[in-house]
């Protein structure tokens, strides 16, 4: 009896690991959230960074103006992006992968080119 329970439990472990794995949209959300915690993003929003952020983030904005003014990061746009990210997280939990991806695309557009 104990052996049967042990075998049954061992068979469930891979299923639990699969259910807990991150979705592609969840990975996007995590990446963008790290980016929003970078010192460069904090400089745009006037906040104090809570972590070191993304290891790929620049320590300072590049010199000059962006070639596309729409990509210039603004504090208001970053706030809107955070709202969109929260919506994407809900969509991801609900299994709405396409909606989550669309929402993340809009969030990235709002964020612009962070330093």
Buried (B, 14 or more C-beta within 10 A) or exposed (E): EEEEEEEEEEEEEEEEEEEEEEBEBBEBBEBBBBBBBBBBBBBBBEEEBEEEBBEEBEEEBEEEEEEEEEEEBEEEBBEBBBEBBEBBBEBBEEEBBEBBBBBBEBBBBBBBBBB
